Amino acid sequence: MIKIQLVDDEPNILSALRRLLKPQGWEIHTYDTVESALGGLLEHDFAVIVSDYQMPTADGVTYLQFAKQRQPDAMRLVLSAHGDRNSMIKAINHAEVYRYLSKPWDDYEVVASIKSAIDLYQLKVENRQLREEVDTQKAMLRVREEELLRLESENPGITRVHRDADGSVLIVDPD
């Protein structure tokens, strides 16, 4: 199940976003304080984290920096009524924010942004799993290669296979 974290100090914003996103079938977790949202990071693995830019105890970018450390694969979005250039640059450079959404928002834009963020999240997770699988296979191949080298050093020629023109294995006398 895809989990989305929404962080905003305004309960009506959280309610509106929850209503907007609920039909998508995602599991939505809302937090009205940075502190409670930090607790949520310890309890759940989120695909997408959407944070308000300006909150009483910390700005959204600072929160998303913490979120990035805790859940590096989660895609991070900022929601803000204050879209100045410096805040966008800070969000992108410090928290690697995927998208910057403005308040008031366009429903289609928010849903589309979160869908594309989920697609990227799933690609990140799949890439990590494939990388781990490849690393495991490489380790297994190294062990087998070392065993073949050991056998070859103890019994020279034991690992050589003789084949005829059509690829059939030929059994030859070692003499």
C-alpha positions as protocol buffer text, in pm:
chain_id: "A"
residue {
  index: 1
  type: MET
  ca { x: 0 y: 0 z: 0 }
}
residue {
  index: 2
  type: ILE
  ca { x: 133 y: 340 z: -99 }
}
residue {
  index: 3
  type: LYS
  ca { x: 160 y: 573 z: 201 }
}
residue {
  index: 4
  type: ILE
  ca { x: 150 y: 950 z: 172 }
}
residue {
  index: 5
  type: GLN
  ca { x: 250 y: 1187 z: 453 }
}
residue {
  index: 6
  type: LEU
  ca { x: 90 y: 1532 z: 461 }
}
residue {
  index: 7
  type: VAL
  ca { x: 233 y: 1794 z: 699 }
}
residue {
  index: 8
  type: ASP
  ca { x: 63 y: 2130 z: 748 }
}
residue {
  index: 9
  type: ASP
  ca { x: -19 y: 2338 z: 1054 }
}
residue {
  index: 10
  type: GLU
  ca { x: -364 y: 2423 z: 913 }
}
residue {
  index: 11
  type: PRO
  ca { x: -620 y: 2145 z: 977 }
}
residue {
  index: 12
  type: ASN
  ca { x: -848 y: 2268 z: 695 }
}
residue {
  index: 13
  type: ILE
  ca { x: -563 y: 2227 z: 443 }
}
residue {
  index: 14
  type: LEU
  ca { x: -499 y: 1872 z: 567 }
}
residue {
  index: 15
  type: SER
  ca { x: -871 y: 1790 z: 542 }
}
residue {
  index: 16
  type: ALA
  ca { x: -896 y: 1930 z: 188 }
}
residue {
  index: 17
  type: LEU
  ca { x: -588 y: 1734 z: 75 }
}
residue {
  index: 18
  type: ARG
  ca { x: -717 y: 1415 z: 240 }
}
residue {
  index: 19
  type: ARG
  ca { x: -1051 y: 1451 z: 56 }
}
residue {
  index: 20
  type: LEU
  ca { x: -868 y: 1519 z: -272 }
}
residue {
  index: 21
  type: LEU
  ca { x: -635 y: 1220 z: -242 }
}
residue {
  index: 22
  type: LYS
  ca { x: -867 y: 963 z: -81 }
}
residue {
  index: 23
  type: PRO
  ca { x: -1024 y: 843 z: -412 }
}
residue {
  index: 24
  type: GLN
  ca { x: -675 y: 738 z: -532 }
}
residue {
  index: 25
  type: GLY
  ca { x: -668 y: 452 z: -281 }
}
residue {
  index: 26
  type: TRP
  ca { x: -350 y: 567 z: -110 }
}
residue {
  index: 27
  type: GLU
  ca { x: -303 y: 547 z: 266 }
}
residue {
  index: 28
  type: ILE
  ca { x: -298 y: 910 z: 379 }
}
residue {
  index: 29
  type: HIS
  ca { x: -132 y: 1015 z: 708 }
}
residue {
  index: 30
  type: THR
  ca { x: -182 y: 1375 z: 819 }
}
residue {
  index: 31
  type: TYR
  ca { x: 22 y: 1566 z: 1077 }
}
residue {
  index: 32
  type: ASP
  ca { x: -38 y: 1919 z: 1200 }
}
residue {
  index: 33
  type: THR
  ca { x: 301 y: 1961 z: 1371 }
}
residue {
  index: 34
  type: VAL
  ca { x: 656 y: 1890 z: 1264 }
}
residue {
  index: 35
  type: GLU
  ca { x: 711 y: 1694 z: 1587 }
}
residue {
  index: 36
  type: SER
  ca { x: 423 y: 1455 z: 1521 }
}
residue {
  index: 37
  type: ALA
  ca { x: 533 y: 1419 z: 1157 }
}
residue {
  index: 38
  type: LEU
  ca { x: 883 y: 1320 z: 1276 }
}
residue {
  index: 39
  type: GLY
  ca { x: 718 y: 1049 z: 1485 }
}
residue {
  index: 40
  type: GLY
  ca { x: 532 y: 934 z: 1176 }
}
residue {
  index: 41
  type: LEU
  ca { x: 863 y: 889 z: 994 }
}
residue {
  index: 42
  type: LEU
  ca { x: 963 y: 639 z: 1262 }
}
residue {
  index: 43
  type: GLU
  ca { x: 636 y: 444 z: 1232 }
}
residue {
  index: 44
  type: HIS
  ca { x: 576 y: 431 z: 856 }
}
residue {
  index: 45
  type: ASP
  ca { x: 764 y: 414 z: 526 }
}
residue {
  index: 46
  type: PHE
  ca { x: 624 y: 684 z: 301 }
}
residue {
  index: 47
  type: ALA
  ca { x: 639 y: 695 z: -77 }
}
residue {
  index: 48
  type: VAL
  ca { x: 562 y: 1068 z: -83 }
}
residue {
  index: 49
  type: ILE
  ca { x: 595 y: 1341 z: 180 }
}
residue {
  index: 50
  type: VAL
  ca { x: 416 y: 1671 z: 120 }
}
residue {
  index: 51
  type: SER
  ca { x: 504 y: 1949 z: 362 }
}
residue {
  index: 52
  type: ASP
  ca { x: 384 y: 2306 z: 402 }
}
residue {
  index: 53
  type: TYR
  ca { x: 667 y: 2555 z: 362 }
}
residue {
  index: 54
  type: GLN
  ca { x: 590 y: 2781 z: 659 }
}
residue {
  index: 55
  type: MET
  ca { x: 501 y: 2623 z: 993 }
}
residue {
  index: 56
  type: PRO
  ca { x: 536 y: 2757 z: 1348 }
}
residue {
  index: 57
  type: THR
  ca { x: 822 y: 2540 z: 1478 }
}
residue {
  index: 58
  type: ALA
  ca { x: 1020 y: 2471 z: 1161 }
}
residue {
  index: 59
  type: ASP
  ca { x: 999 y: 2549 z: 795 }
}
residue {
  index: 60
  type: GLY
  ca { x: 902 y: 2273 z: 554 }
}
residue {
  index: 61
  type: VAL
  ca { x: 1245 y: 2252 z: 396 }
}
residue {
  index: 62
  type: THR
  ca { x: 1410 y: 2187 z: 732 }
}
residue {
  index: 63
  type: TYR
  ca { x: 1153 y: 1917 z: 802 }
}
residue {
  index: 64
  type: LEU
  ca { x: 1207 y: 1763 z: 457 }
}
residue {
  index: 65
  type: GLN
  ca { x: 1583 y: 1756 z: 520 }
}
residue {
  index: 66
  type: PHE
  ca { x: 1518 y: 1543 z: 829 }
}
residue {
  index: 67
  type: ALA
  ca { x: 1275 y: 1330 z: 628 }
}
residue {
  index: 68
  type: LYS
  ca { x: 1539 y: 1282 z: 357 }
}
residue {
  index: 69
  type: GLN
  ca { x: 1785 y: 1149 z: 614 }
}
residue {
  index: 70
  type: ARG
  ca { x: 1528 y: 912 z: 764 }
}
residue {
  index: 71
  type: GLN
  ca { x: 1361 y: 799 z: 439 }
}
residue {
  index: 72
  type: PRO
  ca { x: 1591 y: 879 z: 146 }
}
residue {
  index: 73
  type: ASP
  ca { x: 1372 y: 703 z: -112 }
}
residue {
  index: 74
  type: ALA
  ca { x: 1060 y: 902 z: -26 }
}
residue {
  index: 75
  type: MET
  ca { x: 976 y: 1173 z: -277 }
}
residue {
  index: 76
  type: ARG
  ca { x: 948 y: 1516 z: -116 }
}
residue {
  index: 77
  type: LEU
  ca { x: 712 y: 1796 z: -221 }
}
residue {
  index: 78
  type: VAL
  ca { x: 665 y: 2145 z: -77 }
}
residue {
  index: 79
  type: LEU
  ca { x: 325 y: 2311 z: -60 }
}
residue {
  index: 80
  type: SER
  ca { x: 341 y: 2688 z: -12 }
}
residue {
  index: 81
  type: ALA
  ca { x: 153 y: 3011 z: -54 }
}
residue {
  index: 82
  type: HIS
  ca { x: 491 y: 3188 z: -59 }
}
residue {
  index: 83
  type: GLY
  ca { x: 655 y: 3095 z: -389 }
}
residue {
  index: 84
  type: ASP
  ca { x: 957 y: 3318 z: -389 }
}
residue {
  index: 85
  type: ARG
  ca { x: 1265 y: 3214 z: -584 }
}
residue {
  index: 86
  type: ASN
  ca { x: 1496 y: 3185 z: -282 }
}
residue {
  index: 87
  type: SER
  ca { x: 1265 y: 2946 z: -97 }
}
residue {
  index: 88
  type: MET
  ca { x: 1237 y: 2727 z: -408 }
}
residue {
  index: 89
  type: ILE
  ca { x: 1616 y: 2717 z: -451 }
}
residue {
  index: 90
  type: LYS
  ca { x: 1660 y: 2631 z: -83 }
}
residue {
  index: 91
  type: ALA
  ca { x: 1402 y: 2352 z: -110 }
}
residue {
  index: 92
  type: ILE
  ca { x: 1564 y: 2203 z: -417 }
}
residue {
  index: 93
  type: ASN
  ca { x: 1924 y: 2233 z: -298 }
}
residue {
  index: 94
  type: HIS
  ca { x: 1887 y: 2134 z: 67 }
}
residue {
  index: 95
  type: ALA
  ca { x: 1601 y: 1884 z: 74 }
}
residue {
  index: 96
  type: GLU
  ca { x: 1610 y: 1761 z: -287 }
}
residue {
  index: 97
  type: VAL
  ca { x: 1245 y: 1852 z: -328 }
}
residue {
  index: 98
  type: TYR
  ca { x: 1082 y: 1688 z: -628 }
}
residue {
  index: 99
  type: ARG
  ca { x: 806 y: 1945 z: -679 }
}
residue {
  index: 100
  type: TYR
  ca { x: 702 y: 2282 z: -544 }
}
residue {
  index: 101
  type: LEU
  ca { x: 321 y: 2317 z: -532 }
}
residue {
  index: 102
  type: SER
  ca { x: 152 y: 2650 z: -468 }
}
residue {
  index: 103
  type: LYS
  ca { x: -145 y: 2739 z: -250 }
}
residue {
  index: 104
  type: PRO
  ca { x: -416 y: 2764 z: -360 }
}
residue {
  index: 105
  type: TRP
  ca { x: -356 y: 2454 z: -566 }
}
residue {
  index: 106
  type: ASP
  ca { x: -506 y: 2305 z: -876 }
}
residue {
  index: 107
  type: ASP
  ca { x: -653 y: 1964 z: -783 }
}
residue {
  index: 108
  type: TYR
  ca { x: -534 y: 1800 z: -1104 }
}
residue {
  index: 109
  type: GLU
  ca { x: -180 y: 1933 z: -1057 }
}
residue {
  index: 110
  type: VAL
  ca { x: -156 y: 1802 z: -701 }
}
residue {
  index: 111
  type: VAL
  ca { x: -284 y: 1454 z: -792 }
}
residue {
  index: 112
  type: ALA
  ca { x: -69 y: 1436 z: -1106 }
}
residue {
  index: 113
  type: SER
  ca { x: 241 y: 1550 z: -914 }
}
residue {
  index: 114
  type: ILE
  ca { x: 188 y: 1290 z: -644 }
}
residue {
  index: 115
  type: LYS
  ca { x: 123 y: 1015 z: -903 }
}
residue {
  index: 116
  type: SER
  ca { x: 448 y: 1097 z: -1084 }
}
residue {
  index: 117
  type: ALA
  ca { x: 631 y: 1113 z: -750 }
}
residue {
  index: 118
  type: ILE
  ca { x: 495 y: 766 z: -666 }
}
residue {
  index: 119
  type: ASP
  ca { x: 617 y: 635 z: -1002 }
}
residue {
  index: 120
  type: LEU
  ca { x: 966 y: 770 z: -928 }
}
residue {
  index: 121
  type: TYR
  ca { x: 957 y: 629 z: -576 }
}
residue {
  index: 122
  type: GLN
  ca { x: 866 y: 284 z: -710 }
}
residue {
  index: 123
  type: LEU
  ca { x: 1150 y: 306 z: -964 }
}
residue {
  index: 124
  type: LYS
  ca { x: 1396 y: 399 z: -687 }
}
residue {
  index: 125
  type: VAL
  ca { x: 1284 y: 106 z: -473 }
}
residue {
  index: 126
  type: GLU
  ca { x: 1296 y: -136 z: -765 }
}
residue {
  index: 127
  type: ASN
  ca { x: 1643 y: -12 z: -867 }
}
residue {
  index: 128
  type: ARG
  ca { x: 1772 y: -59 z: -511 }
}
residue {
  index: 129
  type: GLN
  ca { x: 1629 y: -413 z: -499 }
}
residue {
  index: 130
  type: LEU
  ca { x: 1780 y: -499 z: -837 }
}
residue {
  index: 131
  type: ARG
  ca { x: 2116 y: -354 z: -730 }
}
residue {
  index: 132
  type: GLU
  ca { x: 2108 y: -568 z: -416 }
}
residue {
  index: 133
  type: GLU
  ca { x: 2018 y: -875 z: -623 }
}
residue {
  index: 134
  type: VAL
  ca { x: 2304 y: -808 z: -866 }
}
residue {
  index: 135
  type: ASP
  ca { x: 2547 y: -762 z: -576 }
}
residue {
  index: 136
  type: THR
  ca { x: 2435 y: -1095 z: -427 }
}
residue {
  index: 137
  type: GLN
  ca { x: 2478 y: -1268 z: -762 }
}
residue {
  index: 138
  type: LYS
  ca { x: 2823 y: -1114 z: -809 }
}
residue {
  index: 139
  type: ALA
  ca { x: 2928 y: -1242 z: -467 }
}
residue {
  index: 140
  type: MET
  ca { x: 2805 y: -1591 z: -556 }
}
residue {
  index: 141
  type: LEU
  ca { x: 2995 y: -1579 z: -886 }
}
residue {
  index: 142
  type: ARG
  ca { x: 3315 y: -1471 z: -706 }
}
residue {
  index: 143
  type: VAL
  ca { x: 3286 y: -1769 z: -471 }
}
residue {
  index: 144
  type: ARG
  ca { x: 3234 y: -2006 z: -765 }
}
residue {
  index: 145
  type: GLU
  ca { x: 3520 y: -1852 z: -959 }
}
residue {
  index: 146
  type: GLU
  ca { x: 3752 y: -1890 z: -660 }
}
residue {
  index: 147
  type: GLU
  ca { x: 3648 y: -2255 z: -628 }
}
residue {
  index: 148
  type: LEU
  ca { x: 3716 y: -2314 z: -999 }
}
residue {
  index: 149
  type: LEU
  ca { x: 4060 y: -2154 z: -963 }
}
residue {
  index: 150
  type: ARG
  ca { x: 4131 y: -2370 z: -658 }
}
residue {
  index: 151
  type: LEU
  ca { x: 4025 y: -2688 z: -846 }
}
residue {
  index: 152
  type: GLU
  ca { x: 4230 y: -2589 z: -1150 }
}
residue {
  index: 153
  type: SER
  ca { x: 4540 y: -2529 z: -939 }
}
residue {
  index: 154
  type: GLU
  ca { x: 4503 y: -2867 z: -767 }
}
residue {
  index: 155
  type: ASN
  ca { x: 4415 y: -3057 z: -1086 }
}
residue {
  index: 156
  type: PRO
  ca { x: 4537 y: -2869 z: -1395 }
}
residue {
  index: 157
  type: GLY
  ca { x: 4299 y: -2903 z: -1690 }
}
residue {
  index: 158
  type: ILE
  ca { x: 4002 y: -3019 z: -1482 }
}
residue {
  index: 159
  type: THR
  ca { x: 3793 y: -2716 z: -1573 }
}
residue {
  index: 160
  type: ARG
  ca { x: 3864 y: -2730 z: -1948 }
}
residue {
  index: 161
  type: VAL
  ca { x: 3589 y: -2865 z: -2168 }
}
residue {
  index: 162
  type: HIS
  ca { x: 3662 y: -2999 z: -2517 }
}
residue {
  index: 163
  type: ARG
  ca { x: 3389 y: -2952 z: -2778 }
}
residue {
  index: 164
  type: ASP
  ca { x: 3348 y: -3051 z: -3140 }
}
residue {
  index: 165
  type: ALA
  ca { x: 3226 y: -2821 z: -3421 }
}
residue {
  index: 166
  type: ASP
  ca { x: 2857 y: -2852 z: -3329 }
}
residue {
  index: 167
  type: GLY
  ca { x: 2925 y: -2775 z: -2960 }
}
residue {
  index: 168
  type: SER
  ca { x: 2896 y: -3129 z: -2827 }
}
residue {
  index: 169
  type: VAL
  ca { x: 3117 y: -3210 z: -2530 }
}
residue {
  index: 170
  type: LEU
  ca { x: 3402 y: -3445 z: -2618 }
}
residue {
  index: 171
  type: ILE
  ca { x: 3536 y: -3683 z: -2361 }
}
residue {
  index: 172
  type: VAL
  ca { x: 3907 y: -3706 z: -2413 }
}
residue {
  index: 173
  type: ASP
  ca { x: 4175 y: -3902 z: -2236 }
}
residue {
  index: 174
  type: PRO
  ca { x: 4387 y: -3667 z: -2023 }
}
residue {
  index: 175
  type: ASP
  ca { x: 4707 y: -3838 z: -2145 }
}
